[in-house]
Amino acid sequence: MLLDDGTPVPFDASAFDAGGLRLLRPGQRVRIETEGEGDGLRITLVTLQTF
């Protein structure tokens, strides 16, 4: 996953298992909320953008 500024947001298979990331299409825009830092960074909310 890349932010609008090109910054990568890495995640592993457990992120797909936990929710909606498996439904994303290439180029799909999303809003994400995160928690923690470094190796403890977690995606806590994914909202698909439909505008």
mmCIF entry with sequence, helices, sheets and N, C-alpha, C, O atoms, coordinates in Angstrom:
data_MODEL
# 
_entry.id   MODEL 
# 
_entity.id                         1 
_entity.type                       polymer 
_entity.pdbx_number_of_molecules   1 
# 
_entity_poly.entity_id                      1 
_entity_poly.type                           'polypeptide(L)' 
_entity_poly.nstd_linkage                   no 
_entity_poly.nstd_monomer                   no 
_entity_poly.pdbx_seq_one_letter_code       MLLDDGTPVPFDASAFDAGGLRLLRPGQRVRIETEGEGDGLRITLVTLQTF 
_entity_poly.pdbx_seq_one_letter_code_can   MLLDDGTPVPFDASAFDAGGLRLLRPGQRVRIETEGEGDGLRITLVTLQTF 
_entity_poly.pdbx_strand_id                 A 
# 
loop_
_entity_poly_seq.entity_id 
_entity_poly_seq.num 
_entity_poly_seq.mon_id 
_entity_poly_seq.hetero 
1 1  MET n 
1 2  LEU n 
1 3  LEU n 
1 4  ASP n 
1 5  ASP n 
1 6  GLY n 
1 7  THR n 
1 8  PRO n 
1 9  VAL n 
1 10 PRO n 
1 11 PHE n 
1 12 ASP n 
1 13 ALA n 
1 14 SER n 
1 15 ALA n 
1 16 PHE n 
1 17 ASP n 
1 18 ALA n 
1 19 GLY n 
1 20 GLY n 
1 21 LEU n 
1 22 ARG n 
1 23 LEU n 
1 24 LEU n 
1 25 ARG n 
1 26 PRO n 
1 27 GLY n 
1 28 GLN n 
1 29 ARG n 
1 30 VAL n 
1 31 ARG n 
1 32 ILE n 
1 33 GLU n 
1 34 THR n 
1 35 GLU n 
1 36 GLY n 
1 37 GLU n 
1 38 GLY n 
1 39 ASP n 
1 40 GLY n 
1 41 LEU n 
1 42 ARG n 
1 43 ILE n 
1 44 THR n 
1 45 LEU n 
1 46 VAL n 
1 47 THR n 
1 48 LEU n 
1 49 GLN n 
1 50 THR n 
1 51 PHE n 
# 
_struct_asym.id          A 
_struct_asym.entity_id   1 
# 
loop_
_struct_conf.conf_type_id 
_struct_conf.id 
_struct_conf.pdbx_PDB_helix_id 
_struct_conf.beg_label_comp_id 
_struct_conf.beg_label_asym_id 
_struct_conf.beg_label_seq_id 
_struct_conf.pdbx_beg_PDB_ins_code 
_struct_conf.end_label_comp_id 
_struct_conf.end_label_asym_id 
_struct_conf.end_label_seq_id 
_struct_conf.pdbx_end_PDB_ins_code 
_struct_conf.beg_auth_comp_id 
_struct_conf.beg_auth_asym_id 
_struct_conf.beg_auth_seq_id 
_struct_conf.end_auth_comp_id 
_struct_conf.end_auth_asym_id 
_struct_conf.end_auth_seq_id 
_struct_conf.pdbx_PDB_helix_class 
_struct_conf.details 
_struct_conf.pdbx_PDB_helix_length 
HELX_P HELX_P1 AA1 ALA A 13 ? ALA A 18 ? ALA A 13 ALA A 18 1 ? 6 
HELX_P HELX_P2 AA2 GLY A 20 ? LEU A 23 ? GLY A 20 LEU A 23 5 ? 4 
HELX_P HELX_P3 AA3 GLY A 38 ? GLY A 40 ? GLY A 38 GLY A 40 5 ? 3 
# 
_struct_conf_type.id          HELX_P 
_struct_conf_type.criteria    ? 
_struct_conf_type.reference   ? 
# 
_struct_sheet.id               AA1 
_struct_sheet.type             ? 
_struct_sheet.number_strands   2 
_struct_sheet.details          ? 
# 
_struct_sheet_order.sheet_id     AA1 
_struct_sheet_order.range_id_1   1 
_struct_sheet_order.range_id_2   2 
_struct_sheet_order.offset       ? 
_struct_sheet_order.sense        anti-parallel 
# 
loop_
_struct_sheet_range.sheet_id 
_struct_sheet_range.id 
_struct_sheet_range.beg_label_comp_id 
_struct_sheet_range.beg_label_asym_id 
_struct_sheet_range.beg_label_seq_id 
_struct_sheet_range.pdbx_beg_PDB_ins_code 
_struct_sheet_range.end_label_comp_id 
_struct_sheet_range.end_label_asym_id 
_struct_sheet_range.end_label_seq_id 
_struct_sheet_range.pdbx_end_PDB_ins_code 
_struct_sheet_range.beg_auth_comp_id 
_struct_sheet_range.beg_auth_asym_id 
_struct_sheet_range.beg_auth_seq_id 
_struct_sheet_range.end_auth_comp_id 
_struct_sheet_range.end_auth_asym_id 
_struct_sheet_range.end_auth_seq_id 
AA1 1 VAL A 30 ? GLU A 35 ? VAL A 30 GLU A 35 
AA1 2 ARG A 42 ? LEU A 48 ? ARG A 42 LEU A 48 
# 
loop_
_atom_site.group_PDB 
_atom_site.id 
_atom_site.type_symbol 
_atom_site.label_atom_id 
_atom_site.label_alt_id 
_atom_site.label_comp_id 
_atom_site.label_asym_id 
_atom_site.label_entity_id 
_atom_site.label_seq_id 
_atom_site.pdbx_PDB_ins_code 
_atom_site.Cartn_x 
_atom_site.Cartn_y 
_atom_site.Cartn_z 
_atom_site.occupancy 
_atom_site.B_iso_or_equiv 
_atom_site.pdbx_formal_charge 
_atom_site.auth_seq_id 
_atom_site.auth_comp_id 
_atom_site.auth_asym_id 
_atom_site.auth_atom_id 
_atom_site.pdbx_PDB_model_num 
ATOM 1   N N  . MET A 1 1  ? 0.853   -1.151  0.000  1.00 0.00 ? 1  MET A N  1 
ATOM 2   C CA . MET A 1 1  ? 0.000   0.000   0.000  1.00 0.00 ? 1  MET A CA 1 
ATOM 3   C C  . MET A 1 1  ? 0.905   1.222   0.000  1.00 0.00 ? 1  MET A C  1 
ATOM 4   O O  . MET A 1 1  ? 1.907   1.256   0.715  1.00 0.00 ? 1  MET A O  1 
ATOM 5   N N  . LEU A 1 2  ? 0.555   2.233   -0.807 1.00 0.00 ? 2  LEU A N  1 
ATOM 6   C CA . LEU A 1 2  ? 1.299   3.484   -0.865 1.00 0.00 ? 2  LEU A CA 1 
ATOM 7   C C  . LEU A 1 2  ? 0.396   4.640   -0.463 1.00 0.00 ? 2  LEU A C  1 
ATOM 8   O O  . LEU A 1 2  ? -0.782  4.681   -0.818 1.00 0.00 ? 2  LEU A O  1 
ATOM 9   N N  . LEU A 1 3  ? 0.970   5.582   0.287  1.00 0.00 ? 3  LEU A N  1 
ATOM 10  C CA . LEU A 1 3  ? 0.253   6.817   0.594  1.00 0.00 ? 3  LEU A CA 1 
ATOM 11  C C  . LEU A 1 3  ? 0.267   7.710   -0.638 1.00 0.00 ? 3  LEU A C  1 
ATOM 12  O O  . LEU A 1 3  ? 1.021   7.442   -1.574 1.00 0.00 ? 3  LEU A O  1 
ATOM 13  N N  . ASP A 1 4  ? -0.539  8.755   -0.667 1.00 0.00 ? 4  ASP A N  1 
ATOM 14  C CA . ASP A 1 4  ? -0.590  9.666   -1.810 1.00 0.00 ? 4  ASP A CA 1 
ATOM 15  C C  . ASP A 1 4  ? 0.771   10.265  -2.131 1.00 0.00 ? 4  ASP A C  1 
ATOM 16  O O  . ASP A 1 4  ? 1.045   10.585  -3.287 1.00 0.00 ? 4  ASP A O  1 
ATOM 17  N N  . ASP A 1 5  ? 1.632   10.422  -1.122 1.00 0.00 ? 5  ASP A N  1 
ATOM 18  C CA . ASP A 1 5  ? 2.961   10.986  -1.364 1.00 0.00 ? 5  ASP A CA 1 
ATOM 19  C C  . ASP A 1 5  ? 3.987   9.924   -1.763 1.00 0.00 ? 5  ASP A C  1 
ATOM 20  O O  . ASP A 1 5  ? 5.171   10.231  -1.894 1.00 0.00 ? 5  ASP A O  1 
ATOM 21  N N  . GLY A 1 6  ? 3.544   8.675   -1.956 1.00 0.00 ? 6  GLY A N  1 
ATOM 22  C CA . GLY A 1 6  ? 4.428   7.596   -2.382 1.00 0.00 ? 6  GLY A CA 1 
ATOM 23  C C  . GLY A 1 6  ? 5.085   6.824   -1.257 1.00 0.00 ? 6  GLY A C  1 
ATOM 24  O O  . GLY A 1 6  ? 5.832   5.880   -1.514 1.00 0.00 ? 6  GLY A O  1 
ATOM 25  N N  . THR A 1 7  ? 4.823   7.205   -0.013 1.00 0.00 ? 7  THR A N  1 
ATOM 26  C CA . THR A 1 7  ? 5.397   6.506   1.134  1.00 0.00 ? 7  THR A CA 1 
ATOM 27  C C  . THR A 1 7  ? 4.768   5.120   1.261  1.00 0.00 ? 7  THR A C  1 
ATOM 28  O O  . THR A 1 7  ? 3.544   5.001   1.330  1.00 0.00 ? 7  THR A O  1 
ATOM 29  N N  . PRO A 1 8  ? 5.604   4.057   1.294  1.00 0.00 ? 8  PRO A N  1 
ATOM 30  C CA . PRO A 1 8  ? 5.029   2.718   1.445  1.00 0.00 ? 8  PRO A CA 1 
ATOM 31  C C  . PRO A 1 8  ? 4.525   2.471   2.863  1.00 0.00 ? 8  PRO A C  1 
ATOM 32  O O  . PRO A 1 8  ? 5.131   2.935   3.829  1.00 0.00 ? 8  PRO A O  1 
ATOM 33  N N  . VAL A 1 9  ? 3.424   1.747   2.986  1.00 0.00 ? 9  VAL A N  1 
ATOM 34  C CA . VAL A 1 9  ? 2.893   1.303   4.271  1.00 0.00 ? 9  VAL A CA 1 
ATOM 35  C C  . VAL A 1 9  ? 2.909   -0.225  4.220  1.00 0.00 ? 9  VAL A C  1 
ATOM 36  O O  . VAL A 1 9  ? 1.997   -0.839  3.668  1.00 0.00 ? 9  VAL A O  1 
ATOM 37  N N  . PRO A 1 10 ? 3.952   -0.840  4.800  1.00 0.00 ? 10 PRO A N  1 
ATOM 38  C CA . PRO A 1 10 ? 4.052   -2.300  4.718  1.00 0.00 ? 10 PRO A CA 1 
ATOM 39  C C  . PRO A 1 10 ? 3.050   -2.988  5.642  1.00 0.00 ? 10 PRO A C  1 
ATOM 40  O O  . PRO A 1 10 ? 2.703   -2.465  6.701  1.00 0.00 ? 10 PRO A O  1 
ATOM 41  N N  . PHE A 1 11 ? 2.594   -4.158  5.228  1.00 0.00 ? 11 PHE A N  1 
ATOM 42  C CA . PHE A 1 11 ? 1.732   -4.977  6.071  1.00 0.00 ? 11 PHE A CA 1 
ATOM 43  C C  . PHE A 1 11 ? 1.920   -6.422  5.644  1.00 0.00 ? 11 PHE A C  1 
ATOM 44  O O  . PHE A 1 11 ? 2.359   -6.695  4.527  1.00 0.00 ? 11 PHE A O  1 
ATOM 45  N N  . ASP A 1 12 ? 1.590   -7.335  6.526  1.00 0.00 ? 12 ASP A N  1 
ATOM 46  C CA . ASP A 1 12 ? 1.796   -8.753  6.230  1.00 0.00 ? 12 ASP A CA 1 
ATOM 47  C C  . ASP A 1 12 ? 0.462   -9.463  6.032  1.00 0.00 ? 12 ASP A C  1 
ATOM 48  O O  . ASP A 1 12 ? -0.592  -8.827  6.023  1.00 0.00 ? 12 ASP A O  1 
ATOM 49  N N  . ALA A 1 13 ? 0.510   -10.764 5.876  1.00 0.00 ? 13 ALA A N  1 
ATOM 50  C CA . ALA A 1 13 ? -0.688  -11.558 5.588  1.00 0.00 ? 13 ALA A CA 1 
ATOM 51  C C  . ALA A 1 13 ? -1.763  -11.413 6.658  1.00 0.00 ? 13 ALA A C  1 
ATOM 52  O O  . ALA A 1 13 ? -2.950  -11.504 6.345  1.00 0.00 ? 13 ALA A O  1 
ATOM 53  N N  . SER A 1 14 ? -1.377  -11.189 7.911  1.00 0.00 ? 14 SER A N  1 
ATOM 54  C CA . SER A 1 14 ? -2.385  -11.072 8.969  1.00 0.00 ? 14 SER A CA 1 
ATOM 55  C C  . SER A 1 14 ? -3.289  -9.859  8.751  1.00 0.00 ? 14 SER A C  1 
ATOM 56  O O  . SER A 1 14 ? -4.441  -9.864  9.187  1.00 0.00 ? 14 SER A O  1 
ATOM 57  N N  . ALA A 1 15 ? -2.779  -8.816  8.078  1.00 0.00 ? 15 ALA A N  1 
ATOM 58  C CA . ALA A 1 15 ? -3.621  -7.658  7.765  1.00 0.00 ? 15 ALA A CA 1 
ATOM 59  C C  . ALA A 1 15 ? -4.738  -8.052  6.804  1.00 0.00 ? 15 ALA A C  1 
ATOM 60  O O  . ALA A 1 15 ? -5.866  -7.576  6.936  1.00 0.00 ? 15 ALA A O  1 
ATOM 61  N N  . PHE A 1 16 ? -4.434  -8.912  5.846  1.00 0.00 ? 16 PHE A N  1 
ATOM 62  C CA . PHE A 1 16 ? -5.467  -9.397  4.930  1.00 0.00 ? 16 PHE A CA 1 
ATOM 63  C C  . PHE A 1 16 ? -6.471  -10.259 5.670  1.00 0.00 ? 16 PHE A C  1 
ATOM 64  O O  . PHE A 1 16 ? -7.676  -10.153 5.439  1.00 0.00 ? 16 PHE A O  1 
ATOM 65  N N  . ASP A 1 17 ? -5.981  -11.115 6.560  1.00 0.00 ? 17 ASP A N  1 
ATOM 66  C CA . ASP A 1 17 ? -6.861  -12.004 7.312  1.00 0.00 ? 17 ASP A CA 1 
ATOM 67  C C  . ASP A 1 17 ? -7.819  -11.230 8.215  1.00 0.00 ? 17 ASP A C  1 
ATOM 68  O O  . ASP A 1 17 ? -8.923  -11.699 8.491  1.00 0.00 ? 17 ASP A O  1 
ATOM 69  N N  . ALA A 1 18 ? -7.402  -10.043 8.678  1.00 0.00 ? 18 ALA A N  1 
ATOM 70  C CA . ALA A 1 18 ? -8.176  -9.290  9.657  1.00 0.00 ? 18 ALA A CA 1 
ATOM 71  C C  . ALA A 1 18 ? -9.311  -8.471  9.050  1.00 0.00 ? 18 ALA A C  1 
ATOM 72  O O  . ALA A 1 18 ? -10.212 -8.040  9.769  1.00 0.00 ? 18 ALA A O  1 
ATOM 73  N N  . GLY A 1 19 ? -9.279  -8.251  7.743  1.00 0.00 ? 19 GLY A N  1 
ATOM 74  C CA . GLY A 1 19 ? -10.352 -7.403  7.242  1.00 0.00 ? 19 GLY A CA 1 
ATOM 75  C C  . GLY A 1 19 ? -10.304 -7.097  5.771  1.00 0.00 ? 19 GLY A C  1 
ATOM 76  O O  . GLY A 1 19 ? -9.886  -7.913  4.949  1.00 0.00 ? 19 GLY A O  1 
ATOM 77  N N  . GLY A 1 20 ? -10.751 -5.877  5.458  1.00 0.00 ? 20 GLY A N  1 
ATOM 78  C CA . GLY A 1 20 ? -11.047 -5.484  4.095  1.00 0.00 ? 20 GLY A CA 1 
ATOM 79  C C  . GLY A 1 20 ? -9.895  -5.288  3.139  1.00 0.00 ? 20 GLY A C  1 
ATOM 80  O O  . GLY A 1 20 ? -10.139 -5.029  1.960  1.00 0.00 ? 20 GLY A O  1 
ATOM 81  N N  . LEU A 1 21 ? -8.645  -5.397  3.579  1.00 0.00 ? 21 LEU A N  1 
ATOM 82  C CA . LEU A 1 21 ? -7.547  -5.187  2.644  1.00 0.00 ? 21 LEU A CA 1 
ATOM 83  C C  . LEU A 1 21 ? -7.584  -6.177  1.489  1.00 0.00 ? 21 LEU A C  1 
ATOM 84  O O  . LEU A 1 21 ? -7.123  -5.853  0.394  1.00 0.00 ? 21 LEU A O  1 
ATOM 85  N N  . ARG A 1 22 ? -8.109  -7.349  1.698  1.00 0.00 ? 22 ARG A N  1 
ATOM 86  C CA . ARG A 1 22 ? -8.151  -8.345  0.617  1.00 0.00 ? 22 ARG A CA 1 
ATOM 87  C C  . ARG A 1 22 ? -9.109  -7.936  -0.496 1.00 0.00 ? 22 ARG A C  1 
ATOM 88  O O  . ARG A 1 22 ? -9.071  -8.518  -1.580 1.00 0.00 ? 22 ARG A O  1 
ATOM 89  N N  . LEU A 1 23 ? -9.962  -6.950  -0.252 1.00 0.00 ? 23 LEU A N  1 
ATOM 90  C CA . LEU A 1 23 ? -10.931 -6.504  -1.246 1.00 0.00 ? 23 LEU A CA 1 
ATOM 91  C C  . LEU A 1 23 ? -10.420 -5.362  -2.118 1.00 0.00 ? 23 LEU A C  1 
ATOM 92  O O  . LEU A 1 23 ? -11.117 -4.937  -3.040 1.00 0.00 ? 23 LEU A O  1 
ATOM 93  N N  . LEU A 1 24 ? -9.226  -4.860  -1.849 1.00 0.00 ? 24 LEU A N  1 
ATOM 94  C CA . LEU A 1 24 ? -8.702  -3.717  -2.596 1.00 0.00 ? 24 LEU A CA 1 
ATOM 95  C C  . LEU A 1 24 ? -8.323  -4.103  -4.016 1.00 0.00 ? 24 LEU A C  1 
ATOM 96  O O  . LEU A 1 24 ? -7.867  -5.217  -4.274 1.00 0.00 ? 24 LEU A O  1 
ATOM 97  N N  . ARG A 1 25 ? -8.520  -3.162  -4.929 1.00 0.00 ? 25 ARG A N  1 
ATOM 98  C CA . ARG A 1 25 ? -8.085  -3.307  -6.317 1.00 0.00 ? 25 ARG A CA 1 
ATOM 99  C C  . ARG A 1 25 ? -6.828  -2.467  -6.506 1.00 0.00 ? 25 ARG A C  1 
ATOM 100 O O  . ARG A 1 25 ? -6.611  -1.522  -5.747 1.00 0.00 ? 25 ARG A O  1 
ATOM 101 N N  . PRO A 1 26 ? -5.993  -2.782  -7.495 1.00 0.00 ? 26 PRO A N  1 
ATOM 102 C CA . PRO A 1 26 ? -4.858  -1.909  -7.804 1.00 0.00 ? 26 PRO A CA 1 
ATOM 103 C C  . PRO A 1 26 ? -5.361  -0.490  -8.071 1.00 0.00 ? 26 PRO A C  1 
ATOM 104 O O  . PRO A 1 26 ? -6.283  -0.299  -8.863 1.00 0.00 ? 26 PRO A O  1 
ATOM 105 N N  . GLY A 1 27 ? -4.770  0.488   -7.426 1.00 0.00 ? 27 GLY A N  1 
ATOM 106 C CA . GLY A 1 27 ? -5.157  1.875   -7.597 1.00 0.00 ? 27 GLY A CA 1 
ATOM 107 C C  . GLY A 1 27 ? -6.319  2.335   -6.733 1.00 0.00 ? 27 GLY A C  1 
ATOM 108 O O  . GLY A 1 27 ? -6.660  3.518   -6.750 1.00 0.00 ? 27 GLY A O  1 
ATOM 109 N N  . GLN A 1 28 ? -6.933  1.438   -5.981 1.00 0.00 ? 28 GLN A N  1 
ATOM 110 C CA . GLN A 1 28 ? -8.060  1.797   -5.106 1.00 0.00 ? 28 GLN A CA 1 
ATOM 111 C C  . GLN A 1 28 ? -7.598  2.790   -4.049 1.00 0.00 ? 28 GLN A C  1 
ATOM 112 O O  . GLN A 1 28 ? -6.563  2.586   -3.415 1.00 0.00 ? 28 GLN A O  1 
ATOM 113 N N  . ARG A 1 29 ? -8.349  3.851   -3.859 1.00 0.00 ? 29 ARG A N  1 
ATOM 114 C CA . ARG A 1 29 ? -8.021  4.841   -2.834 1.00 0.00 ? 29 ARG A CA 1 
ATOM 115 C C  . ARG A 1 29 ? -8.725  4.463   -1.543 1.00 0.00 ? 29 ARG A C  1 
ATOM 116 O O  . ARG A 1 29 ? -9.900  4.097   -1.545 1.00 0.00 ? 29 ARG A O  1 
ATOM 117 N N  . VAL A 1 30 ? -7.989  4.556   -0.439 1.00 0.00 ? 30 VAL A N  1 
ATOM 118 C CA . VAL A 1 30 ? -8.535  4.237   0.872  1.00 0.00 ? 30 VAL A CA 1 
ATOM 119 C C  . VAL A 1 30 ? -8.081  5.279   1.881  1.00 0.00 ? 30 VAL A C  1 
ATOM 120 O O  . VAL A 1 30 ? -7.101  5.992   1.667  1.00 0.00 ? 30 VAL A O  1 
ATOM 121 N N  . ARG A 1 31 ? -8.804  5.349   2.967  1.00 0.00 ? 31 ARG A N  1 
ATOM 122 C CA . ARG A 1 31 ? -8.376  6.134   4.128  1.00 0.00 ? 31 ARG A CA 1 
ATOM 123 C C  . ARG A 1 31 ? -7.993  5.113   5.177  1.00 0.00 ? 31 ARG A C  1 
ATOM 124 O O  . ARG A 1 31 ? -8.744  4.172   5.435  1.00 0.00 ? 31 ARG A O  1 
ATOM 125 N N  . ILE A 1 32 ? -6.826  5.291   5.787  1.00 0.00 ? 32 ILE A N  1 
ATOM 126 C CA . ILE A 1 32 ? -6.402  4.359   6.826  1.00 0.00 ? 32 ILE A CA 1 
ATOM 127 C C  . ILE A 1 32 ? -6.103  5.116   8.109  1.00 0.00 ? 32 ILE A C  1 
ATOM 128 O O  . ILE A 1 32 ? -5.655  6.263   8.081  1.00 0.00 ? 32 ILE A O  1 
ATOM 129 N N  . GLU A 1 33 ? -6.351  4.470   9.216  1.00 0.00 ? 33 GLU A N  1 
ATOM 130 C CA . GLU A 1 33 ? -5.930  4.966   10.518 1.00 0.00 ? 33 GLU A CA 1 
ATOM 131 C C  . GLU A 1 33 ? -4.967  3.943   11.076 1.00 0.00 ? 33 GLU A C  1 
ATOM 132 O O  . GLU A 1 33 ? -5.176  2.736   10.953 1.00 0.00 ? 33 GLU A O  1 
ATOM 133 N N  . THR A 1 34 ? -3.902  4.443   11.696 1.00 0.00 ? 34 THR A N  1 
ATOM 134 C CA . THR A 1 34 ? -2.884  3.549   12.244 1.00 0.00 ? 34 THR A CA 1 
ATOM 135 C C  . THR A 1 34 ? -2.688  3.811   13.723 1.00 0.00 ? 34 THR A C  1 
ATOM 136 O O  . THR A 1 34 ? -3.129  4.823   14.267 1.00 0.00 ? 34 THR A O  1 
ATOM 137 N N  . GLU A 1 35 ? -2.010  2.863   14.356 1.00 0.00 ? 35 GLU A N  1 
ATOM 138 C CA . GLU A 1 35 ? -1.720  2.941   15.787 1.00 0.00 ? 35 GLU A CA 1 
ATOM 139 C C  . GLU A 1 35 ? -0.322  2.367   15.993 1.00 0.00 ? 35 GLU A C  1 
ATOM 140 O O  . GLU A 1 35 ? 0.033   1.371   15.364 1.00 0.00 ? 35 GLU A O  1 
ATOM 141 N N  . GLY A 1 36 ? 0.472   2.981   16.862 1.00 0.00 ? 36 GLY A N  1 
ATOM 142 C CA . GLY A 1 36 ? 1.804   2.481   17.157 1.00 0.00 ? 36 GLY A CA 1 
ATOM 143 C C  . GLY A 1 36 ? 2.853   3.040   16.210 1.00 0.00 ? 36 GLY A C  1 
ATOM 144 O O  . GLY A 1 36 ? 2.561   3.885   15.364 1.00 0.00 ? 36 GLY A O  1 
ATOM 145 N N  . GLU A 1 37 ? 4.090   2.549   16.369 1.00 0.00 ? 37 GLU A N  1 
ATOM 146 C CA . GLU A 1 37 ? 5.220   3.012   15.569 1.00 0.00 ? 37 GLU A CA 1 
ATOM 147 C C  . GLU A 1 37 ? 6.154   1.857   15.263 1.00 0.00 ? 37 GLU A C  1 
ATOM 148 O O  . GLU A 1 37 ? 6.128   0.826   15.935 1.00 0.00 ? 37 GLU A O  1 
ATOM 149 N N  . GLY A 1 38 ? 6.983   2.039   14.238 1.00 0.00 ? 38 GLY A N  1 
ATOM 150 C CA . GLY A 1 38 ? 7.995   1.038   13.901 1.00 0.00 ? 38 GLY A CA 1 
ATOM 151 C C  . GLY A 1 38 ? 7.394   -0.335  13.675 1.00 0.00 ? 38 GLY A C  1 
ATOM 152 O O  . GLY A 1 38 ? 6.403   -0.478  12.960 1.00 0.00 ? 38 GLY A O  1 
ATOM 153 N N  . ASP A 1 39 ? 8.001   -1.357  14.293 1.00 0.00 ? 39 ASP A N  1 
ATOM 154 C CA . ASP A 1 39 ? 7.522   -2.731  14.143 1.00 0.00 ? 39 ASP A CA 1 
ATOM 155 C C  . ASP A 1 39 ? 6.156   -2.942  14.784 1.00 0.00 ? 39 ASP A C  1 
ATOM 156 O O  . ASP A 1 39 ? 5.480   -3.925  14.478 1.00 0.00 ? 39 ASP A O  1 
ATOM 157 N N  . GLY A 1 40 ? 5.738   -2.037  15.667 1.00 0.00 ? 40 GLY A N  1 
ATOM 158 C CA . GLY A 1 40 ? 4.438   -2.158  16.322 1.00 0.00 ? 40 GLY A CA 1 
ATOM 159 C C  . GLY A 1 40 ? 3.319   -1.424  15.599 1.00 0.00 ? 40 GLY A C  1 
ATOM 160 O O  . GLY A 1 40 ? 2.195   -1.368  16.097 1.00 0.00 ? 40 GLY A O  1 
ATOM 161 N N  . LEU A 1 41 ? 3.615   -0.849  14.409 1.00 0.00 ? 41 LEU A N  1 
ATOM 162 C CA . LEU A 1 41 ? 2.601   -0.113  13.656 1.00 0.00 ? 41 LEU A CA 1 
ATOM 163 C C  . LEU A 1 41 ? 1.491   -1.051  13.209 1.00 0.00 ? 41 LEU A C  1 
ATOM 164 O O  . LEU A 1 41 ? 1.750   -2.106  12.629 1.00 0.00 ? 41 LEU A O  1 
ATOM 165 N N  . ARG A 1 42 ? 0.246   -0.655  13.488 1.00 0.00 ? 42 ARG A N  1 
ATOM 166 C CA . ARG A 1 42 ? -0.914  -1.461  13.101 1.00 0.00 ? 42 ARG A CA 1 
ATOM 167 C C  . ARG A 1 42 ? -1.900  -0.591  12.345 1.00 0.00 ? 42 ARG A C  1 
ATOM 168 O O  . ARG A 1 42 ? -2.100  0.574   12.690 1.00 0.00 ? 42 ARG A O  1 
ATOM 169 N N  . ILE A 1 43 ? -2.509  -1.146  11.323 1.00 0.00 ? 43 ILE A N  1 
ATOM 170 C CA . ILE A 1 43 ? -3.625  -0.488  10.649 1.00 0.00 ? 43 ILE A CA 1 
ATOM 171 C C  . ILE A 1 43 ? -4.871  -0.827  11.450 1.00 0.00 ? 43 ILE A C  1 
ATOM 172 O O  . ILE A 1 43 ? -5.206  -2.000  11.610 1.00 0.00 ? 43 ILE A O  1 
ATOM 173 N N  . THR A 1 44 ? -5.564  0.196   11.956 1.00 0.00 ? 44 THR A N  1 
ATOM 174 C CA . THR A 1 44 ? -6.721  -0.049  12.809 1.00 0.00 ? 44 THR A CA 1 
ATOM 175 C C  . THR A 1 44 ? -8.050  0.169   12.090 1.00 0.00 ? 44 THR A C  1 
ATOM 176 O O  . THR A 1 44 ? -9.085  -0.317  12.547 1.00 0.00 ? 44 THR A O  1 
ATOM 177 N N  . LEU A 1 45 ? -8.034  0.900   10.962 1.00 0.00 ? 45 LEU A N  1 
ATOM 178 C CA . LEU A 1 45 ? -9.279  1.165   10.241 1.00 0.00 ? 45 LEU A CA 1 
ATOM 179 C C  . LEU A 1 45 ? -8.968  1.392   8.773  1.00 0.00 ? 45 LEU A C  1 
ATOM 180 O O  . LEU A 1 45 ? -8.053  2.148   8.446  1.00 0.00 ? 45 LEU A O  1 
ATOM 181 N N  . VAL A 1 46 ? -9.707  0.757   7.892  1.00 0.00 ? 46 VAL A N  1 
ATOM 182 C CA . VAL A 1 46 ? -9.609  0.978   6.449  1.00 0.00 ? 46 VAL A CA 1 
ATOM 183 C C  . VAL A 1 46 ? -10.986 1.382   5.958  1.00 0.00 ? 46 VAL A C  1 
ATOM 184 O O  . VAL A 1 46 ? -11.965 0.670   6.184  1.00 0.00 ? 46 VAL A O  1 
ATOM 185 N N  . THR A 1 47 ? -11.064 2.523   5.286  1.00 0.00 ? 47 THR A N  1 
ATOM 186 C CA . THR A 1 47 ? -12.320 2.988   4.709  1.00 0.00 ? 47 THR A CA 1 
ATOM 187 C C  . THR A 1 47 ? -12.117 3.154   3.212  1.00 0.00 ? 47 THR A C  1 
ATOM 188 O O  . THR A 1 47 ? -11.240 3.912   2.798  1.00 0.00 ? 47 THR A O  1 
ATOM 189 N N  . LEU A 1 48 ? -12.901 2.468   2.389  1.00 0.00 ? 48 LEU A N  1 
ATOM 190 C CA . LEU A 1 48 ? -12.796 2.612   0.940  1.00 0.00 ? 48 LEU A CA 1 
ATOM 191 C C  . LEU A 1 48 ? -13.332 3.971   0.529  1.00 0.00 ? 48 LEU A C  1 
ATOM 192 O O  . LEU A 1 48 ? -14.389 4.393   0.998  1.00 0.00 ? 48 LEU A O  1 
ATOM 193 N N  . GLN A 1 49 ? -12.605 4.659   -0.349 1.00 0.00 ? 49 GLN A N  1 
ATOM 194 C CA . GLN A 1 49 ? -13.032 5.950   -0.872 1.00 0.00 ? 49 GLN A CA 1 
ATOM 195 C C  . GLN A 1 49 ? -13.827 5.712   -2.146 1.00 0.00 ? 49 GLN A C  1 
ATOM 196 O O  . GLN A 1 49 ? -13.382 4.977   -3.027 1.00 0.00 ? 49 GLN A O  1 
ATOM 197 N N  . THR A 1 50 ? -14.985 6.317   -2.248 1.00 0.00 ? 50 THR A N  1 
ATOM 198 C CA . THR A 1 50 ? -15.849 6.099   -3.406 1.00 0.00 ? 50 THR A CA 1 
ATOM 199 C C  . THR A 1 50 ? -16.153 7.380   -4.166 1.00 0.00 ? 50 THR A C  1 
ATOM 200 O O  . THR A 1 50 ? -17.059 7.398   -4.999 1.00 0.00 ? 50 THR A O  1 
ATOM 201 N N  . PHE A 1 51 ? -15.422 8.446   -3.897 1.00 0.00 ? 51 PHE A N  1 
ATOM 202 C CA . PHE A 1 51 ? -15.711 9.712   -4.584 1.00 0.00 ? 51 PHE A CA 1 
ATOM 203 C C  . PHE A 1 51 ? -15.044 9.784   -5.921 1.00 0.00 ? 51 PHE A C  1 
ATOM 204 O O  . PHE A 1 51 ? -15.184 10.782  -6.628 1.00 0.00 ? 51 PHE A O  1 
# 
